Amino acid sequence: MKALVTNHSIATRLLNLGLGRSIGRGVGLSEIAVPTISDDEILVKVRAVALNPTDYKHIDVISPPGSIVGCDYAGEVVNIGKNARGDWKVGDRVAGAVHGGLYPDRGAFAEYLKVPGDLAWKPPVNMSDAEAATYGVSAVTGMLALNARLGIPWADEGKGAQGVSGNGAAVLIYAGSTSAGLFSIQLAKAAGYTVVTTASPHSFDLVKKYGADKVFDYHSSAAADDVVKEFPNITCAVDCFSEGNSTEFCANVLKNKGGKVVTLLDQGKSKTPGVQYELIMAYTVFGHAFQWLPPIGPKFEAKTSDRKALARFYESLPRLTEMVKPPPVSTINGGFDGILAGVDKLRKGQVSGSKLVVHL
């Protein structure tokens, strides 16, 4: 099969890390063997893939040579392991995420991929492959932050907290117009929470369309104080940007009551009394330990509870797509060349307000 496979040496990756930019392409189209599935896995013919910033970060720095890149996919089941969970049949539509960029036989930017049967979901018939492919890393990040870390009720459990009219629980979603932000807004709303978010003014209508109750312009120096004045009892936040002063902004909102800020990048320890930071890494949902840039890079332990959370989320997702909708989709043509062009757009910061999807 054809697949996009990484080729940067460790020296080049460390240089890229130090420079904060990419030298060389780092990935190329290769002919490799179709993955061999285990008894608990299914084999998927990939029809569409969604792109994430993590894809170029893996290409530039993280991925060892010979790794298949890509996480988010939608496609068709073509083979099923004898013990695979999920009641799959050959020909079923399927979507989800895999831990792309670290392994020679597992990644979404390929003609075929393998995935455990219980870690994928079945899109409804009225959803396109492009839309289905978006429920990968971004959706999983929102689920992991809200349900697995902050203890917000699951979307299929009904209204778990009083909403705006009941002066009930509120949650802050920083950077609500990102894909992870839009999914987080919807999952929190499905649980009955009042959703407070930040965005640029040009994205106010977008985040409100996806369910945000109140949106603040993060450019304003008074924005954090304004949030506190209107929502003084917020005790949980998801920082979907996790750069610059975004996490400090969240901490300032929570400082009156204390609480937890879930971050997507490491922000160190909180300097705000009573406020805790917790880093999440979406790849922990696959249930295996991994390391970046071995032997010197960070190690991540296997988390069985996170794997169970992903299985639960994807099992319930087909029933939730009316209230947890895909983000706006921008389709790129060109197959594998289109993937490379799209990843480069993400690398250059040229994507806003939509999810890039490529049909294979």
N, C-alpha and C positions, 0 to 999 in steps of 0.2 A: 504494500500500500504506500501511498504518498503521505508524508508527514513533515511538519516543520520541526527541525531538530537543531538544538543549540551546538555551538562550536567554540565559544570563548574559552581560552585557557584560564587557569586560576590567576596567573599574573595579570592578564588583561582585565579580569573581573575586579581584582583588587585595585587596579589603576582606575577603572571606571568608578568604583566606590569612592576613592579618594578625590577624583576630579569632579564627581557629581554629574557626569555626563558620559555618553557612550562613545567609545572608539571602536569603529568597525561595526559590521552588521550583527554579528553574534548568532545568527540563525540562518538556516538554509533549507530548501526543500530536498528531502531525501526519499529514496525507496527503501523501505524496511519491512520486516515481517509483520503480518497482521497479528495483534496480540493473542496469546493463548489464554483462554479464560479458565478459572478454577471452577469447582463445583458450585460455589455460591455466587458466581458472577454471571452477567449477561454481556453479550457482544452487541455493540451498537454501530449501525451505519450512520455516520454523521451527516446531517442535512444542513445545519446552520450552527454558527458559533457566535457568541457575544464576547466582546473584548473588554478587558479590565486593565487598569494601571499596573496591577501585579504582573501582567504578562511581560511588559517591557522591563520591569524591575528584575524579573527572573532572567530574561535574556541578557541584560546588561551586567548583572552582578551575581545573582544567586545560583543559576542553573549550572551544574557540571556539564562538560561536553557529552553529547549523545542523548540529551533529555528531550522528550516531546513536550512542546509548550502548549498552553491553553487550558482553561478550566471550564468555561460555560458552553453547553452544547444542547442541541435538540436533534433527534433522529429517529431511527427505526430499529427495533430489535430484530437481529438476524440469527442469534444463537443464544441458548439458555443452558446454564449449568444445572445439573440434576438436582441440586439442593438450593438453587437460587430462590430467595423469598421475593414476594411481590406479585404472585399470580400472573407472571408474564407469559405472553404468547408471541411466537414469531410473527412479525408484521405490526405489532403494537407500536404506537408512537411513544416516545420516551424523551425525557429531558432531565437536566440536573447539572451537577458540577463534579469535577474530578480534581485531584491534586496534580495539576499539570506543572511542568517545568522542573521536575526533580527526578524523574524516572525514565528509563529508556523504552518502557512499554505502556505508559499511562499518560495520556494528555489529549486535549480536545481538538487541537489543530492537526487533525489527521483524518483519513478516510474512515477509519474504524477506531473505536475505543472500547475498553472494558471497564465495568463498574459493578460493585456489589449490588445484587438485586434489590435490596431494601434501601439503598441510598440513591434512588432515582424516582421520578414521579411520572404520572401519565397525564399529559395535557388534555384538556377537553377538545372536542371536535371543532368547536368554533374558534379555537386559538391557533394562530399561524405558528410555523416553526420559528420564525424570527422572534415573535413575542415569547414563546415558550423558552427559548434559549436565554432570556434575560433573568430567569429565576434561578440564577447560579450564585456566584460569590456574593453579589450585593444583597440578594434576598436572604441568603444564609447568614450573612453578617448581621442583618437586622434581627433575625430570629435569635441568633446566639447572644447578641447584646441584650435584647429585651426579655426574652423568655428564659434563657439559660443562666444569665448573669444578674439581671435586675429583678427577676422574679415576677415580671408582668405576666398576667394570665395569657394562655394560648388563645389564638384567634378563634379556634373552634370550641372554646369553652364559654362563649358568650360574653356579655358585658361584665368584666371583672372589677370595674371601679366606676364610681359616679362620674358622669361627664360634666361639661361646662355648666349646665343648668343646675346640677346638684352640688356645685362648689366642691367637687371631689378631686381625686388624684390627678396630677399633671406631670408631664414628662417633657424635658427639653431635648430636642433633636437639633444639634448644631450642624449646619450645612444641609438643610433639608432638600435642596434641589439636586443633590447628588443621587445616583441610583440607590446607594445604601440608605440615604436619607429618605427618599420617597417610599421605599419598602418599610423603613422603620416607622414613618408617619402612619402608614396604613395598618401595620400590625398593632401599633399602640391604639389607634382609633378602634380597631376591631375588638380590643380588650376593654373599651369603654373609657379610655384615658383622654383628658384634655391635652392636646398636642401643641406645644409652643416650639417654634422653630426660628432659625435665622436663614437669611438668604439675601442676595442682591435684589434691589427693587425690580429689576427686569424679570425676576423669577418668583415674585410674590404670587401672581395668579396661578403659576404652576403648582406651587406647594399647597395653595388653598384648594385647588382642584383635587389634589390627592388627599385632602382631609385635614390639613393644618388648621387649627382654630385661631391662632394668632401668630403673625410673622413679624420679626424685627430685622432691621437692616444692620448686619454685622459691621458695616463700615462706620456706623455711628459710635463715637466714644462713650456715649451714654447708654448704649443698647443694653448692657448687662444690668445697669441700675434700673432701666425702664422695665426689664423683665421682672426684677425683684419687686418693684412697686406694684405690678399688676398680678404677679403670681408668687407671693412670698413663701409659699409652702412647698415648693419643688424640692424633692430629695433625690431625684435620679435624672441622669442625662446620658445621651449617646453623642460622642464627638465624632461625626462622620468625616471630619477633615484632619484633625489631629496634627496640625502644623501651625507654626507661628504662635499666636497667643490664644488659639481656639480652646484649648483645654483649660487654660487659666480663666477664660471667659466663663466656661461652664462652672468652674469652681466658685467663681464670684457669685453666680446665680444661686448656688447651693449653700453658700457659707452660713446663711442664717439658721438653717435647720440641720446642716450636715447632710451627708449622703454619698453616693457613688457616681463617678463619671467613668463610663466605659469608653476606651480609646482604641483606635485602629492602628496607631503607631506608638512606640514606647515613649512615654512622657516622664519617666522617672517617678519619684514619689511626690505626692501632693505636699505643697507648702501651706495649704489652707487648713487650719484646724477643723477636724470633724469631717473633712472631705477626702474620700479615698479614690485613687485612680486604679483602674483595672484594664490591662491590655488584653484584647482578644485577637486571636489568629484563626481565621476561618478554617484553616487546614486541620485544626484539631478535631473537626467533625468527622474526619475519615478514620479515626480510631487507631492511628499508628504514630509512633515516635518518629521524629525527623530532625535533621540538623541542616543549617545553612552554612556554606563555606567551611566545611570540615577541614582540619580539626579545630580551627580557631573560632568558628562562628557559633551563634547561639543554638542551644538545643531545646527542643520542645517535646514534652512528655506526651505519651498516649493518654487520651481522656475518654474513657468509656462512656461517661455521661454525655459528652458532646456528641459522640457517635449516635447514641440513643436519641438525642434531641433532633439530629438531622433526619433519622429514620421516621420519627414522629411527625416532623414538619412536612416531609415529602409525602407521607401517607395521607395527611389531611389536606394537602394543597389542592387537589382536584376539586374539593368542595368549597374552596375559599376564593377562587379566582374572580368572583363577582365583586368582592370587597377588597381583595389584594390584587390590584391590577398591575400589568407590566409598565415600566417607565416608557416615555416616548422613545421610539425606535428610529434610528437612522441606518438605512441599509447601504452597504458598500458592495459593489460588484467586483468581480475579478478573482473569485476563489482564493487560493493561497496568496496570490499577489495582493489581493484586496486586504487580506489579514495583515500582511506586512505594512501596507500603506496605512491601515487603520491604527495599528500599534504605534506607528511613527507619529500619527496625529496626537495620540494620547501622550506620547513621550514629550511632544512639543507644547502640550497644554492647549491644544486647538479644539477641544471637545467640551461642550457645555450644554446642559439641559436635555441630553438624549443619550441613549445607549447605542453604541456602534455594533451592528450585527452583519455578518458576512454569510452568504449562502455558499455551500460547497457543491 
